[in-house]
Amino acid sequence: MPLYPPAEPYAHGLLDVGDGNRIHWETCGNPHGKPAVVLHGGPGSGATPFARRLFDPERYRIVLLDQRGAGRSTPPASAYGTDMSVNTLPKLMADLELLRAHLGIERWLVWGVSFGSVLALRYAQTHRDAVSELVLTGLATGSQEEVDLLTRGLGKVFPEAFAAFLDGLPEGERDGDLAAAYNRLLESPDQAVRERAALAWTDWETACVSQPPRSVPRYQDPDFRYGFARTVTHYFSRNHFLDGPDTVLRDLPLLKGVPAVVVQGKVDLGNLLGIPWRLARTWPDAELIVVDDAGHNAGAPGITDELVAALDRFSGPDRFSGSGAV
């Protein structure tokens, strides 16, 4: 199914969420349509106009936001003086609730990609009455298994890139928690150390996350690169601020009765852990759709086709819930 035409925001703003942070938000589509919120990945990537085009602008009131430290939200994680201690998963969920109240929305469909699916799942588990449906892609759950795979396990699949990744660390830091080791470098008072660490981290991500590997233009921007790597390692080295190594998977029974569609590329290397299938088996209300010849890329043609189809299905008149009023 084709993407919808580009839709420009009809409203936007910066919402004060406390701790000195203001999050950027925008709304597109039909002001009286079914509310849906878009949760970007990373963590730290920021929202992009692409996600707007997955939703029928006649039927949806589409809400996009930049999570703390990302995109147009302030202060940016790319500024060395920004306090990262107030950038946590519970804080991000609280921000969603503040934004939902600010926009006068009762319930909304939650769309999440990659880290956005971690945030979406935990938000739905802890704020079930606020969520009408979930649509997820590039599935992640924030488990320690996933962090271990992404930071070390894939080294056997991409040995040359992994050797370069290890070379970015002091010799004594290469056997332990690699995300924590990189996070320490990214918090160094020495700007040159921070810049080298950010480049090494994003080079590793480029090599292993998307299959086939694809260039990420935003990684060419030193500010984006640093803010992104700093935020990812902040979360990876702290168990995504969850209370256990597999909290989201453990608490899947809390999502009973919440309809969901998970669209997963068959060659997304996160599948090596079997988590999409484990999630679908544990959560009967979730439909798992596997797309051949696609990886960890929400913009792949087969992925977008299935995402648009799922969102169209959830936008029917019998699916409307919550207030779309401005």
NORKAKA-V484411 format. One record per pair of residues at least 4 apart in sequence whose C-alpha atoms are under 7 Angstrom apart, sorted by the first residue. I is the first residue (numbers start at 1). GAP is how many residues later the second one is. Records with the same first field share a line. If there is no record, write none. Layout:
# NORKAKA-V484411
I->GAP ; GAP
This chain:
# NORKAKA-V484411
1->304 ; 307 ; 308
2->303
3->50 ; 51
4->49 ; 50 ; 51 ; 52
5->48
6->47
7->21 ; 22 ; 45 ; 46
8->20
9->17 ; 18 ; 19
10->17 ; 18
11->15 ; 16
12->13 ; 14 ; 15
13->11 ; 12 ; 13
14->8 ; 9 ; 10 ; 11
15->7 ; 8 ; 9
16->5 ; 6 ; 7
17->4 ; 5 ; 78
19->67
21->47 ; 53 ; 54
22->51 ; 52
23->42 ; 43 ; 44 ; 45 ; 50 ; 51
24->41 ; 42 ; 48 ; 49
25->39 ; 40 ; 41
26->37 ; 38 ; 39
27->34 ; 35 ; 36 ; 37
28->33 ; 34 ; 35
29->28 ; 29 ; 31 ; 32 ; 33
30->27 ; 28 ; 29 ; 30 ; 31
31->30 ; 293 ; 294 ; 295
32->29 ; 292 ; 293
33->26 ; 27 ; 28 ; 291
34->25 ; 26 ; 27 ; 281 ; 286 ; 287 ; 290
35->25 ; 26 ; 27 ; 73 ; 74 ; 289
36->24 ; 25 ; 26 ; 27 ; 72 ; 73 ; 74
37->25 ; 26 ; 27 ; 71 ; 72 ; 73 ; 74
38->25 ; 26 ; 72 ; 73 ; 74
39->72 ; 73 ; 74 ; 77
40->5 ; 6 ; 7 ; 72 ; 73 ; 76
41->4 ; 72 ; 73 ; 74 ; 75
42->72 ; 73 ; 186 ; 190
43->72 ; 188 ; 189
44->25 ; 26 ; 183 ; 184 ; 187 ; 188
45->25 ; 26 ; 183
46->20 ; 21 ; 24 ; 25
47->17 ; 18 ; 19 ; 24
52->10
54->253 ; 254
55->5 ; 253 ; 256
56->4
59->256
61->263
66->4 ; 5 ; 6 ; 7
67->6 ; 25
68->5 ; 19
69->4 ; 5 ; 6 ; 7 ; 8
70->6 ; 7
75->7
76->6
77->5 ; 150 ; 154
78->145 ; 146 ; 148 ; 149
87->4
88->4 ; 153
89->4 ; 151 ; 152
90->4
91->4
92->4
93->4 ; 30
94->4
95->4
96->4
97->4
98->4
99->4
100->4 ; 5
101->4
103->223
104->222
105->217 ; 218 ; 219
106->24 ; 216 ; 217
107->23 ; 24 ; 25 ; 214 ; 215
108->22 ; 23 ; 24 ; 214
109->22 ; 23 ; 24 ; 25
110->10 ; 21 ; 23 ; 24 ; 25
111->23 ; 24 ; 25
112->4 ; 5 ; 8 ; 23 ; 24 ; 25
113->4 ; 23 ; 24 ; 25 ; 26
114->23 ; 24 ; 25 ; 26
115->4 ; 25
116->4
117->4 ; 19 ; 22 ; 23 ; 24
118->4 ; 22 ; 23 ; 24
119->4
120->4
121->4 ; 127
122->4 ; 126
123->4
124->4 ; 7
125->129 ; 130
132->126 ; 189
133->125 ; 126 ; 127
134->125 ; 126 ; 127
135->125 ; 126 ; 127
136->125 ; 126 ; 127
137->125 ; 126 ; 127 ; 161
138->126 ; 158 ; 159 ; 160
139->125 ; 137
141->107
142->4 ; 98
143->4 ; 102 ; 103
144->4 ; 95 ; 101 ; 102
145->4
146->4
147->4 ; 89
148->4 ; 5
149->4 ; 5
150->4
151->27 ; 28
154->4
155->4 ; 7
158->4
159->4
160->4
161->4 ; 43 ; 46
162->4 ; 42
163->4
164->4
165->35 ; 36 ; 39
166->8
168->29 ; 32
169->4 ; 5
170->4
173->8
174->4
177->4
178->4
179->4 ; 54 ; 57 ; 58
180->4 ; 53 ; 57
181->4
182->4 ; 15 ; 51
183->4 ; 47 ; 50 ; 51
184->4
185->8 ; 9 ; 12
186->8 ; 11 ; 12 ; 44
187->7
188->5 ; 6
190->4
191->4
192->4
193->4
194->4
195->4 ; 31
196->4
197->4
198->4 ; 27 ; 28 ; 31
199->4 ; 26
200->4
201->4 ; 28
202->4 ; 17 ; 23 ; 27
203->4
204->4
205->4
206->4 ; 7 ; 8 ; 9
207->6
208->5
209->87
210->4 ; 85 ; 86 ; 87
211->56 ; 57 ; 84 ; 85
218->6
219->5 ; 6
221->4
222->4
223->4
224->4
225->4
226->4
227->4
228->4
229->4
230->4
231->4
232->4
233->4
234->4
235->4 ; 5 ; 6
236->4
239->6
242->5
243->4
246->4
247->4
248->4
249->30
252->30 ; 31
253->30
256->27 ; 29
257->28
258->27
259->26 ; 27
260->25 ; 26 ; 27
261->25 ; 26 ; 27 ; 49
262->24 ; 25 ; 26 ; 27
263->25 ; 26 ; 27 ; 40 ; 43 ; 44
264->25 ; 26 ; 27
265->25 ; 26 ; 27 ; 28 ; 29 ; 30 ; 31 ; 38
266->24 ; 25 ; 26 ; 27 ; 28 ; 29
267->26 ; 27 ; 28
268->26 ; 27 ; 28
271->4 ; 5
274->4
275->4
276->4
277->4
278->4
279->4
280->4 ; 6 ; 7 ; 8
291->11 ; 12
294->6
298->5 ; 6
299->4 ; 5
300->4
301->4
302->4
303->4
304->4
305->4
306->4
307->4
308->4
309->4
310->4
311->4
312->4
314->5
315->4 ; 5
316->4
